[in-house]
Amino acid sequence: MTPSQETSAAPRSKTIPRAEEEPLSSRQAGPLPQITLVLGGARSGKSRFAERLVEAAAAAGTYCATAQAGDAEMAERIAAHRARRGSFWRTIEVPLELAEKIAGAADPARPVVIDCLTLWLSNLLLAERPVECEADRLCDALRRAVGPVVLVANEVGLGIVPETPLGRRFRDAAGRLNQDIAALADRVVFVAAGLPLVLKEWPDPHPPIADTTDPSARGAAGEGARPDRPGSH
């Protein structure tokens, strides 16, 4: 018997997965943090995971959909997603004006899911809107939101370098946007093959190591770098 056969023939140990490795089907009950970012690739299960976070924590939710039905196939996809979500969700289509919708839709009793940031960014680029300015407005709206917000975004930096200048600009802008939202978020989860992995939980038990030779860095390490939100003092 070869080593590989011996390994496959050996009984598998029954281990209990850590909380951050629980399958997508497990419902994570409990209150939602103010801002949650769910990252993942295409068909990773990130949208369904974000939905289940809200469904486990509230009696109703608001779904801010950023996709636009540019053709028949996309229209079918949007219709299928809406039908799958059911009556729990109130759907708002938000291709561009995301900051304003967050300000109006945020509610402690009705958490908001934004799906997804990457399509919203694509819409901004095609509309020739100032991406950095819109990203700043989005971050400001998230800081001021009065209810929980769960944002879904694609992780686009794991593939090949795009061939076109627009493609490279989109990839770079998506990476910067994800970093900005992740820095602001209380919780960041990466979903791959339907499995969630928690990347950040506030308060972070493993904060970034600051340069203690710099007095300003020591102050930042002691005070924490998290942006203040209204009512946090």
Residue pairs with C-beta under 8 A, 6 or more apart in sequence:
1 9
17 23
19 198
20 189
20 196
20 197
20 198
21 195
21 196
21 197
22 28
22 196
23 194
23 195
24 45
24 48
24 49
24 52
24 191
24 194
24 195
24 196
27 52
27 55
27 56
28 52
28 53
28 56
29 56
29 57
30 56
30 57
31 57
31 148
32 53
32 54
32 57
32 58
32 111
32 148
32 150
33 148
33 185
33 186
33 187
33 202
34 145
34 148
34 149
34 186
34 229
35 142
35 145
35 148
35 149
35 151
35 181
35 184
35 185
35 186
35 187
36 50
36 53
36 148
36 149
36 150
36 151
36 185
36 186
36 187
36 188
36 189
37 150
37 151
37 153
37 178
37 181
37 182
37 185
37 187
37 188
37 189
38 46
38 47
38 49
38 50
38 53
38 150
38 151
38 152
38 153
38 188
38 189
38 191
38 196
39 46
39 153
39 154
39 155
39 178
39 182
39 188
39 189
39 190
39 191
39 199
40 46
40 49
40 152
40 154
40 155
40 190
40 191
40 192
41 154
41 155
41 158
41 192
42 154
44 191
44 192
44 193
44 194
45 191
45 193
45 194
45 195
46 116
46 152
46 191
47 81
47 115
47 116
47 152
49 189
49 191
49 196
50 113
50 115
50 150
50 151
50 152
51 61
51 63
51 85
51 89
51 113
53 150
54 61
54 111
54 113
54 148
54 150
55 61
55 88
57 111
57 148
58 109
58 110
58 111
59 109
60 88
60 89
60 90
60 109
60 110
61 88
61 89
61 90
61 110
61 111
61 112
61 113
62 89
62 90
62 91
62 92
62 105
62 107
62 110
62 111
62 112
62 113
63 85
63 89
63 90
63 91
63 92
63 112
63 113
63 115
64 92
64 94
64 98
64 101
64 102
64 105
64 112
64 113
64 114
64 115
65 78
65 81
65 82
65 91
65 92
65 93
65 94
65 115
66 93
66 94
66 95
66 98
66 114
66 115
66 116
66 117
66 119
66 120
66 123
67 74
67 77
67 78
67 95
67 116
67 119
68 74
68 95
68 119
68 123
69 75
69 78
82 91
85 91
89 113
90 110
92 101
92 105
94 101
94 114
94 120
95 120
95 123
96 120
96 123
96 124
96 127
96 129
98 114
98 120
98 134
98 138
98 141
99 134
99 137
99 138
99 140
99 141
100 141
102 112
102 114
102 138
102 141
102 142
102 145
102 149
103 141
103 144
103 145
105 112
106 112
106 145
106 146
106 147
106 149
107 146
107 147
108 146
108 147
108 148
109 147
110 147
111 147
111 148
111 149
111 150
112 145
112 147
112 148
112 149
112 150
113 149
113 150
113 151
113 152
114 120
114 149
114 150
114 151
114 152
115 152
116 151
116 152
116 153
116 154
117 151
117 152
117 153
117 177
117 178
117 181
118 153
118 154
118 156
118 174
121 131
121 170
121 173
121 174
121 177
122 170
124 131
124 134
125 131
125 166
125 169
125 170
125 173
131 173
131 177
135 176
135 177
135 180
138 181
139 180
139 181
139 184
142 149
142 181
142 184
143 184
143 227
143 228
143 229
143 230
144 229
144 230
151 181
151 185
153 174
153 177
153 178
153 181
154 174
155 178
155 190
156 170
156 171
156 174
156 175
157 171
157 174
157 175
161 168
161 171
162 168
162 170
162 171
182 188
182 199
182 200
183 225
184 227
185 200
185 202
186 200
186 201
186 202
187 198
187 200
187 201
187 202
188 198
188 199
188 200
189 196
189 197
189 198
189 199
190 196
190 197
190 199
191 197
202 226
207 221
207 224
210 217
210 218
210 220
210 221
211 217
212 218
212 221
